[in-house]
Amino acid sequence: MRFTILLSASVIGLSGCASLNSLSKIKPEPTPVAAQQVTPTAPIWDEAAPEDLPTTDWVGSFSDATLTQLVSEALDANTNIRSAAARVDAAMQRARIAKADKLPAVNASSSYTRTQTNLPFQTPTNIDLGVTATWEADLWGRIKDGVNASNFELGATQADYAGARLSIAGQVTQAWFDLIEARLLTELSERDVDTQERALRLTQRRFEGGVTGSSDVRLARSSVANAQALQASREQRLSSITRQLEVLLRRYPAEEIQAAADLPVLPPLSGAGTPGYVLRKRPDILALEQRLKAQGLQIDIARKNLLPTLSLRGTTSLGATSFEELFDIDALVLRLVASAAMPIFQGGRLKANVAQQEALLRQQLESYAGAALTAYLEVENALDGEQRLYERELALRTSLDEAREAENRLELRYTEGLATILQLLDAQSRRLSAEGQLIGARKERLANRVRMHIALGGGLETDGVFASYNAASAAP
């Protein structure tokens, strides 16, 4: 069933950014009602609502305890996730800095001056203590817009953190399945080497008995060498994937992780949700939406920089020639000054800044549209892969069964002298190819399911609008 895409011609999901007053200047084409109905309004995440972030609970659906433990380890130790967590901390501090602009700034100063003169017993001393407080009245809401923009940026950074966790969970899961596939293929190569060596011994006995020629022995030796070469290549790949997985876990790549004996059973798929569900769950989409809102506020801030500002400045100071006179109340001086400033000429800098912020918003709108299209594409491809990969696996199982039967019969006929070595080697090659492809197909179905979880932002919606694939998923 099609994963229906509802998009505006120029802007996707502006209903999620309805608070952007600055969009009126850009004059985008109106968003169709259908697109408005599927576009979510993402929440602003904070420390109090971590449950709103997309999760990695989908890993448990594979019923693999080792995989679950590896993903948990990676989520705690992976360098990319730790880096993303540090960026969230930095964004929190930036939000606090923005909030501080709403409050007065108070500074204290002091000075002690002692002047040496040529006059005897005269060393003039001046001691000054002062406190200065400044505060800007938020007449037009510019400071408030800055605070809100920082909050939106914080929400975007938290979405990036959720995306990093989702990505690493997917990478670890894919690497684990690749590792199991590599082990199965390595074991297949080991069995194939044994099979080719057995065929070589049989051919040598036939040659020694005068039944066959030396060319058959050479062909058998060539097949053994080819099987050994393939085994070495697969062993190298197994080692490489093991180290890759260890790096994801922030371990030293020492090739110590042991793969499972077989790939897990593919869990059933009940549904994948609606287009609006994808936009609500994808961390990259949520981050872009938060940044759209922040950028809209940046335009408002740039425009309000063209307006007058009102600030208050209060100072109090004490001056004395000795510490005894320092705290004399008569020496206390208080000043309170109100000042207004209006930009008159700055070479077009402020207006150019407004135009720049509007251009950045248009850029982010296009990025949002592109990300939404990419999300829909990934879900469509994953859904299509569910059925196609199932059909491929069924065909490869049939191919393997037939190849095994043909190999067994030809090996018997070769022993009886009724088949040539070329026929036997061809049958063995077909069986080996079919078995290897079947292992790859099983792994690819699992990998496709992981890609679907990632495309959906870390979950599957059971009450979705798509047809069930239980029949495909239940296949061996």
N, C-alpha and C positions, 0 to 999 in steps of 0.2 A: 504494500500500500504506500502511496506517495506520502512523503513528509512535506505537507503543504507549506509553502513559503509565502508570506504576506509582507510585502515591502513597499515603502514609498519610493518614488522615482529618484528622489535626491536625498532624503533623510530617512533613516530607520529609527523608529522608537523615540520620536521627540516628545511623546506624551510622558515618557519617563523623565524628561528634562523640562517639564512645563514651567518650572520656576525660573527659567533663564529669561529674564526680561530683555536681555541684550539681543535675543534672536530677532526682535522686531526690526532691527536695523539691517539684518542680513537678508531678510525677505525670502526665506526658503519656500519651496512649493508646499502647499498644504498636504498634511499627512492624511491618507485615506482612513476612513472610519475602521475598516477591517484591520489595518495595521495598528491603530490605536487600541484595538481590543486585545491584541496579543502582546503588547509591549508592557513589561512590568515596571514598577517603580521600585528600584532597589533601596533597601534600607541603609542607613548610615550605621556601620558597625562600630562598636567601641568595646572597651574591656569588659563591659557588663553583659555583652550578648555574643559570646563566642559560639553559641549553638547555631547562630544564623549562618556561619561559614559552611561552605560545602565540605563534606566529610569524605573519608576513605573507607567507610564501612563496607563498601562493595567488595573489598578484598576477601572478606569472609565468605562470600558466595561460592568461592572455588573450593571450600572445604579442605584447605591445605594448611595444616597447623604450622609447618615450616615456613611457608610463604607469609602467613600472617605475622609470624615472629620476625622475619626479615624486614617486612614493611614497617613494623613498629620500630625496629632498630634504626632503620633509615630515617624515619620521621623525627627521631630524637637526635641523630648524629650527623645527618647529611650536611655538607658544607653549604650547599645552595639554600637549604631551608634555614640554616642558622643565619646566613647572610640576609635572607628575606625577613627574618624575625628582627634583626638589627635595624633594617630599614623601617619596620613598623615602629620600633622604639624611637627612632629619629623623627618619624612623622608625628608621633605623640608629643615629642618635645617642641616641634615646630608649632603644633596646635596650641600648646601652652604659651609659647612665645607670642603668638597672635592674640591670645586672650589678654595677655599682659598689657597690650596697647590700649585697652579700655580703662586701665587704672592709672592714677598719677604716678609719675616717676620722681622719686625723692633721692637726692644726693647730698652727702655731707662733705665739707671741705675744711681744711685747717692749714695754717701757715705759721711759721715761727721765723722771725727775721731778727738778726743781731748784727748791727753795723759797727765796725771798728773805726774810731776817729783818732785824730792826732791830739785831741784835747785830753788831758789827764782825767781819769775817773769818769769818763763819759762814753758809754757803749749803748747807744739807743737800741731799744728792743721793741718789737711789734709782734703781738700775738693776735691772730684772727681765727675765729670759728664761724662757720656758716652752714646753713641748711637751705637747699633749693628744691622746690617742688614744682613740676610742670605737668600740665594736663591739657589734652586737646578735646574739645567738645565734639562729639560725633554728630554734627549737624545733619549730614546727609546720609548717614548710615554707612560710610566708607569703611570705618573700622569694623563694624559689625559684619560687613561683607567679607572682609579679610579673615575674620574668625570663622565664618561659615565656609569660606573657600578652603581654609586649612582643615576643617573637619571633613569636607568632601575628599580632600587629598589623603587624609588619614584613612577614610573608608576605602579609597582606591588601593592604598598600600596594603591594607588588611586583605583585600581581595587578591592582590598579588601574592601575598603570603599563602592564602588558601590555594591559589593556583600552583605555587611552588610545591606544596605538599601533595596536591593531586598529581602533578607531573612526576615527582619522584616516586610516588606510590606506583604509578603506571610504569615508569622505567624499571623499577625493581621487579615488578610482576613480569614484565616482558623479559627481563634478563633471566629471571628464574625459569620461565618456560623455555627460553633459548638454551639455558644450561641443561635442562632435562632433555631437550631435543638433541643437543650435542652429545650427551651421554648415550642416548639411544642409537644415534648414528655411529658413534665410536664402537659401541658393542656390535652393531650390525657389521661394521668393517672387520672387526675381529672374527666374527663368524664367517664372513666371506673369505678372509685369508685362510681359515681352516678348510673351507670348502674347496678353494682353489688349490691348496696344497694336497688335499685328498685326490683331486682330479689329476694333479701332476704325478702323484705316486701311481695312480692307476694307469696313466699314459706311459710312464716309464716301464711298468711291468709288461704292458702290451708291446712296447718297443723291444724290450729284451726278449720277448717271445716271438718277435718277428711278425707280429700282427699289424703293426702300424709303423710309419716312418719317423725319421728324426724331426721332421717339420712339426708333427703333432706335439712332440716333447717341447720344442721351442715355443710353440703357441701357448702351451700350458704354463711354461716358465714365465712367459710374458704376462699372462693373466695373473699369476701370483705376484709379480713385481708391481703391476698396476694396482692390485688390491692392497699391497703393503704401502704404496705411495698414498693412496686414498686414506688409509688408516692413519698415517702420519699427519696428513692434512687435517683430518677430523680431530685428532688428539690435540693438535695445536689450537684449533678453534675452541675446543673444550677448555683448554687452559686460559685462552684469552678471555672468554666469556666469564669464567670464574673470577679472574682478576677484575674485570669490569664491574661485576656485581659487588665485589669487596670494596672497590672505590666508592660506589654509591652508598655503601654502608659506613664509609669513613674508616675503613680498615686498611691496613697495609696490604697491597696486592700480593699475597703470599700463596695463592691458589690452595686454600685450605677448605673451602666450602664444598661439600659433597652434594651432588644432585640427587633428587628422588629417583626411585626405580622406574617410575612411569609418569606420564602426564596425567593431571587430574581430569575427572569427568566434567564435561562442559555443563554448567548449570542451565536450567530452563530459562527461556526469555519470555516474559509475559506481556511486555509492552514498553514503548520508549517515550511516551509522552507527547506533548503538543509543542509547536514552535515557541509559544510563550513560556513553556516550562524550561526549554533550553536557555532562553534569555534570562530566566530567573536564577538558573543554577550555574551557568558558566562563569568561573571567576574572571576570565579575561573580559567578558562582556560587562560584568558588574563593575570591574575596575574602570573600563572606558566610560561607562555611564556616570560614575562618580566624578571622573575627570572632566566630562562634559559640563556637569553642573559647576564644578570649580572654575572652569574656564569662562563660563557665562558670568560668574561673579567677578572674575578678573576684568572683564569688559566694563562692568558697572563701576569697579574701582577706578579704572583708567578714566572713565568719563567724569567721575566725581572729583578726580584730581584737578579738573578744570574749574571747579567751584571754589569759593572762598573758604578759608579755614579760620576757626576761632580757637585760641589757646589762652590759658591762664598760667601765669608764672608768679610764684611766691617765694620770697627769700627772707631769711632772718639771719642776722650776723651779730657777732660780738667782737669788739676790738679793744685791746688793752696794751699797756706797756709792761705789765707784770702779771704773774699768775694771780696775785691778790686782787687786782682790778678786773680780772677776766669775767668774773661772775657778778659784777655790778649790774643791777637791773637797768640803771640809767644808760648803760652802754649798749643796750639791746636795740637793734634797728630792724624794723619790719617793713617789707615792701610787697605789694600785690599789684601785678600788672596784667591787664588783659590786652591781647593783641589780635588783630585780624589781618589775614594775608590773602591777596588775590593775585593769581598768576596773570600777567599782562603780556609779556613777550618772552618766549623761551625758544625761539627759532623753529616752532612747529613740533617740538619734541613731544609734548603732551598729546596733541592730536595724532601724531604718527604712532604713538603708543596705543591709542584707541584702535586705530586701523590694524596695527599689528596683532592685538588681542583678538579682534574679529576674524582676521585671517587664520589665527591659530585655532579658533573655534570651528571654522569651516574645515580645516584640516582634520580635527578630531572627529567631526561628524562623518567625514568620509572614512576615517579609520574604523569608526563604530559600524558603519554600514558594511565595510569589508569584513570585519570580524564576525558580524552576524551571518553574512553569506558563507563564510568559511565554516562557521559552526553548523549551519544547516547542511553544507556539503559533507562534512565529516559524519554527521548522523545518517544522512542518506547512504553514503558509502558503506557504513557499518551495517545498516539494515539490509542493504542489498547483499553484502557479504555473508550474512547469516545463512541465506538460502543457497547462494552460489557455492560457498565453501562446503556446505553440507552435501550438495550434489557431487562436488568434486571428490569428497571423501568416500562417498558410496561407490563412485566409479573406480577409484583407486583400490578399494577393498576387493572389488570384482577382479580388477586387473591382477592384484597380488595373488588371489586364490588361483586364478588360471595359470599365472606364471609359475607358481609353486608346483602345480600338478604337471605342467609341461616339463619342468626341470627334473622332477622325480622320474617321469617316464623316459626322458632322454638319457638320464644317467644310467638307468637300467638297460636301455637299448645300447648305449655305448659300451657298457660292460659286456654285453652279449655280442658286440661287434656289428650291430645293426645301425649305428649312427656314427657320424663323424665328430671329431673334436670341436669343429667349428659350430656344429649344431648344439653341442652341449654348452660351449662357452657362451653362445648367444642366449640360450635359455637361462643360464645363470646370470648373465648381465641384465636380462629383462626382469628377472625376479628381484635382483638387487635394486634396480632402479625403481620398481613398483613399491618395494618395501620402504625405501628411503623417502619416496614422494608421499607415501601414506603417513609416515612419521611427521613430515613437514606439514601436511594438510591438517593433521590433528592439532599441531602446535599453532598453525595459522588461525584455526577457528577460535582457539583460546585467545590469541593475540587480537583477533578482530573484536572479541567481546570486551577486552580491555580497552581497545580504541573507542568502543561505543560508550563505556563508562566515562572515559575522559571527555568524549564529545558532549556528553550529557551533563558535564560538570560534577561527576562523581556519583551518579545514581541512575536508577531506572524507575519510571513512574508506572506503577501497576495498573492504574486506571487510564492509560493512554488511549490514543485513537488508532493505534496500529494493530494489524492482525497478529495473532500469536504465532510464535515459531516453536512451540513446544515439541511438535513432531520432529522438527529438525534437531532440536537440542537434545532430545532423548535418544537420538541414534547413538550406537556404540562408537 
